[in-house]
Amino acid sequence: MSRILDFLRRYIGQVIAYIAFAALLGYFSANPDWTYFPDDRALIKLSLTHGGQRKEACRERTKEERAKLPPTAKPPKVCPRERHPVTLSIWLDDKRIYLRSRQPMGLSKDGPSQFYQRFEVAPGRRQLKLEIADGGPGVASSVQVRELELMARRVVVIEANHGKINVR
């Protein structure tokens, strides 16, 4: 008889524990109320990876330089790998909201520069201007201007795709 009672206590205890866990899980799946993003704001996400221009252009090796190299390593050109840092400015309705300069990634500073940022802004018709300087000091930058219709609780993404900046 005591075996049966032990058996029942054990399984009834497990059932109670499972019901309590399910009730707790059910409560926290719906409560407390939490809003990911405010109802009266729009979101602009910047996710950009852009490679700066090379610091030095490729050049032909001289005959003396090629003579010093072993026969298996005689490429005709020398292309230094280091790149310029990239500076990115974002303007929203003639007000600068972002200005950052990023060094190229990689041990040889030959990789792209990465940018990631979120901007909460008021919804409405806005003018977005992107300015990228990737050729070092004194080199003109590329500028793109877009008209955007920002809606409340919507996300606009600024990204790079094959060297072209996309806003979607």
Secondary structure as UniProt FT lines:
FT   HELIX           2..30
FT   TURN            39..40
FT   STRAND          42..50
FT   STRAND          59..60
FT   HELIX           63..68
FT   TURN            71..72
FT   STRAND          77..78
FT   STRAND          86..92
FT   TURN            93..94
FT   STRAND          95..102
FT   TURN            107..108
FT   STRAND          113..121
FT   STRAND          124..133
FT   TURN            137..138
FT   STRAND          142..150
FT   TURN            152..153
FT   STRAND          155..161
FT   TURN            162..163
FT   STRAND          164..167
//
